[in-house]
Amino acid sequence: MTNQFIAFWVNHQKDMIGETVDNSSIILSDGKSSKNILTNSPLFWHGSQEPELLSQLNFQKSLLDFSKPVIVLKKNDQWYVSSENALSSESGKWEVIATCPPFLPEFLGDDSFKATYSVKYPLYGGAMANGISAAEFVIALGKSGFMGSFGAGGLLPEKIAKGIKQIQEALIDQPYLINLINSPFEPSLEERTVDLFLQNNIHNIEASAYLTITKNLVRYRASGLTQNPDGSVNIANRLIAKVSRKEVAIKFMEPASDDIVNSLLEEKIITAEQGRLAKLVPMADDITVEADSGGHTDNRPLVSVLPAIIRLRNQMQTKRNYPQPVRIGAAGGIATPESVLAAFMMGAAYVTTGSINQGCLESGASSHTKKLLAQMEMTDVAMAPASDMFEMGVKVQVLKRGTMFAMRAQKLYEIYSRYESMDEIPLLEREKLESTIFKMSLDAVWGECLKFFTLRDPQQIERAEKNPKAKMALIFRWYLGLASRWSNIGEAGREMDYQIWCGPSMGAFNDWVRGTYLENAENRKVADVNLQLLTGATYLYRLNILESHGIRFDSLIKEYRPQM
Ligand SMILES: Cc1cc2nc3c(=O)[nH]c(=O)nc-3n(C[C@H](O)[C@H](O)[C@H](O)COP(=O)(O)O)c2cc1C
């Protein structure tokens, strides 16, 4: 136990039994400015109710009473706290050392983001493919002042339609997002998904994993454009693009290219008016900058990539002068009050969580997976080949503790890189694959692929029949694709093959909640978890405002832990 901690503990005990408290260990340095910052003259407090002697307990209580100010006072070398706003320059016995105005979690972030999407809080739960961010997840967030993105990636349009119906029935006036994930090897799937969006009045989408703007993205965006009577453009089909690189971000900050707009016009997919308006608005309303995260990731640090993309947006805004600048949000590593506040302080309009939500009750992951997630540390992650962009060598970040998926998937990628066809794989190697990874003959796996892709995307089979390397990719993707399904349905006997997309943020979250009610995976409700993050960020923000007056608090006070 450190001396400081003992001092705290003693103070806390005294406070509880009503003794005088020596509170010098809470505030570590005096205010440089026990003065009104503007006039450089001291300020005094003349409230009606005697302020309370400052202790850890009542100070934290005051900080958490977000709708009231916090006023730190000093008298005869003792510290006091009050929430009564009674300051003046008229001399008195209570010297004002620091003040913090009322500030609620919903004050964080960009107001236009909250207004555009009708959310109370500047936070949305990012999509998690294969329905991991299930309809229940989207509904829980939508009903609690947030927004959730339905994990449409990897689902067939019929399943997406089912999810949309469930969400639309539950969220009449509340917001939600549906994910559109880039699938360069399954272009027909993107087209069918956009058809579904347009038929079902989906007006807010989260588009991700795009490297360039596709025709279907422009089709979605342009078909929602109309001109208002005042000449401005009304954007009905909103788009949040999730990107991790400047070169992709800039494409979403620009209007759709002439080439794509012209080809949509020639094919009469959009009207001349929509084509004209498409050249006036950016492709995206919002860009979520995704740093090192679970699933697809470029592994960039948020502190590097977020300011760079905000700067790019500022340059673009100078060039284009859009009536509403493209907002920039932050994702990747958002899992503690500190990371939430840091993102807002760096200029994020909103924040997006991901990994931590998979561990919540409403996610579509199995309880075995949720248990593994609740136990993991920050370092228990690895990069593994991605199923959807396997042939391009794209990787995803997954959990490595408690599963061998990362190792096995890497093995498959190595074999794919080394040989040109299934026939080239040496017999011994082939038998090993069949017995350890596939647990059936590779011919039988190909049979399964034929069944699956005939329904999902027959072009894949045509391609594979002409190209032996593409056939090998399909066979290997059978394992990669099923491995995430096994994690979701809790397939018994396949635990070691579970593919659990996850970033270090999950470990950071576990660290933060250790010893609180949220340590237990069964208590993790998605809206509560995300509100705890914003509550903590607001608490820390208020503390920072007080510190900006020149006082410093002990580090124990500078920590918010989840409270029921
Ligand atoms: C299990 C899982 C599945 C994901 N699937 C998708 C997806 O289908 N589409 C997408 O845009 N992002 C996906 N993501 C990324 C999240 O939406 C979010 O942007 C990211 O997890 C934020 O970073 P974090 O993991 O550090 O919180 C996934 C993340 C996880 C953990």
The ligand as an ORCA input file, in Angstrom:
! r2SCAN-3c Opt
* xyz 0 1
  C     -16.658     -9.445    -34.025
  C     -16.436     -8.260    -34.900
  C     -16.966     -8.245    -36.170
  C     -16.841     -7.121    -36.964
  N     -17.439     -7.093    -38.182
  C     -17.494     -5.932    -38.877
  C     -18.273     -5.845    -40.053
  O     -18.883     -6.789    -40.507
  N     -18.345     -4.642    -40.664
  C     -17.695     -3.546    -40.180
  O     -17.837     -2.469    -40.733
  N     -16.927     -3.610    -39.080
  C     -16.830     -4.776    -38.417
  N     -16.120     -4.834    -37.244
  C     -15.486     -3.602    -36.735
  C     -16.404     -2.881    -35.728
  O     -17.589     -2.446    -36.326
  C     -15.703     -1.678    -35.112
  O     -15.460     -0.710    -36.090
  C     -14.391     -2.051    -34.460
  O     -14.540     -3.261    -33.764
  C     -13.934     -0.967    -33.527
  O     -12.690     -1.270    -32.965
  P     -12.506     -2.107    -31.613
  O     -12.663     -3.520    -31.988
  O     -11.146     -1.784    -31.148
  O     -13.563     -1.637    -30.682
  C     -16.157     -5.988    -36.475
  C     -15.574     -6.041    -35.214
  C     -15.700     -7.151    -34.437
  C     -15.084     -7.172    -33.081
*
